[in-house]
């Protein structure tokens, strides 16, 4: 039934035509196509006439054929412009995961996502539907009563990490006044680097950093004001950017259950440093989030999170780092990852990641070493493989009496990803 | 005129715009922003429509490296990322100078690049500082 609903939603989305706004553009473009088709017909007639001459002047014939090809290209471009009024993309991710933890090894039809986007002057719209059907998903378990329960103990409904769910992961509309000011409203991903780029064909690894779901919320339903400014420095530029958002409080991916007046807010400042020579990218950003988080008994408690991140690219070498610290109920939780990577050639990238999470809230303290390889025969296709070792950390907040001590374990994850 | 080359070197391409475009010149940074779709509108309110060359063409390789600072392959990966996170599509592509000229001549906000010898009166050369 879910698949039927999903298919119907896709068909409706694909066939939806906001004609009120496009008619003029499309009419102009169609008129242009018709005009150019007339030109092609005339050129074909001239070719036919030339071919009846004996012998046909080769140079003139070639010119005419070039003209026809050029007209064809122009028409194709115009058609492309008409058709691309609504852009439809998507991604598919299949993976295998096995490790020494309590989770059994499994093949996972992990993601099937469809992205629909539309630009109209200064307005943008983007919607992403995602089907997840993941047996033994690491972020979700099922309670004895059969309800989906997240690691932090909250009962979830329509959770984006749930089994077999069709979820709207993004649905936002944006107004771009200029580069200094744009407003985005709706359901959107949190602004931190990994959340923004968490898609399987954008990340090098198959698995997410272990700290990710425990610090900043994955998404927000609210309004974001953002902008940037840049100053040229030689052939490069120095840029600064900001984001400020007000959103519903976070209930493990389900902020529609936020029934209180006080909303969460967050802000982000980012800097893009000038580049040159081997230095191809140097970005840094600082994030803050103030909100409430839901507890197992459906009450809310204050939650404050800060974070820092940077992305560096020098020649074929990349370095991504993110760090965050959150505080709620007088308990502090922290997490980070450091991920160096090296592009061996156009198709191959190898990477290593050191990551850590310490969270009294979910009784987890773990360090993980991960090494992997990413093969992209085409920009749209990726094959990934990684090995990791998980090491439990000794912390005071762990080990209630009678608890069994965690043990280190090794794991492997493989994935095949297709962007379409 | 594109100035990334010394005066004694052969200039591989010039940037062209529609004849109706009133903008007098661009910087390299602005040109990069247009072809990465980080800038959307010309100052006179016309949408910017960058037109690229086919990914196998030598001119695309040169332009990508010199102006965008990335290889053609890296730019393809960039557009996969932009499609997923911003819903943006890469510039449309053309396979011949004639097609590029026709496109730029017929679309008011269009901008592209061609070998200097291919420029005709249907388009205007945009100086890039």
HADDOCK unambig.tbl for C-alpha pairs under 7 A between the chains (distance, minus, plus):
assign (segid A and resid 70 and name CA) (segid B and resid 98 and name CA) 5.77 0.50 0.50
assign (segid A and resid 70 and name CA) (segid B and resid 99 and name CA) 4.26 0.50 0.50
assign (segid A and resid 71 and name CA) (segid B and resid 99 and name CA) 6.79 0.50 0.50
assign (segid A and resid 73 and name CA) (segid B and resid 94 and name CA) 6.60 0.50 0.50
assign (segid A and resid 73 and name CA) (segid B and resid 99 and name CA) 5.99 0.50 0.50
assign (segid A and resid 74 and name CA) (segid B and resid 99 and name CA) 6.07 0.50 0.50
assign (segid A and resid 74 and name CA) (segid B and resid 102 and name CA) 6.73 0.50 0.50
assign (segid A and resid 74 and name CA) (segid B and resid 103 and name CA) 5.70 0.50 0.50
assign (segid A and resid 77 and name CA) (segid B and resid 92 and name CA) 6.67 0.50 0.50
assign (segid A and resid 117 and name CA) (segid B and resid 87 and name CA) 4.92 0.50 0.50
assign (segid A and resid 126 and name CA) (segid B and resid 87 and name CA) 6.15 0.50 0.50
assign (segid A and resid 196 and name CA) (segid B and resid 85 and name CA) 6.90 0.50 0.50
assign (segid A and resid 202 and name CA) (segid B and resid 81 and name CA) 6.48 0.50 0.50
assign (segid A and resid 232 and name CA) (segid B and resid 29 and name CA) 6.84 0.50 0.50
assign (segid A and resid 235 and name CA) (segid B and resid 28 and name CA) 6.46 0.50 0.50
assign (segid A and resid 235 and name CA) (segid B and resid 29 and name CA) 6.43 0.50 0.50
assign (segid A and resid 236 and name CA) (segid B and resid 29 and name CA) 6.51 0.50 0.50
assign (segid A and resid 379 and name CA) (segid B and resid 76 and name CA) 6.23 0.50 0.50
assign (segid A and resid 379 and name CA) (segid B and resid 77 and name CA) 5.26 0.50 0.50
assign (segid A and resid 380 and name CA) (segid B and resid 80 and name CA) 6.90 0.50 0.50
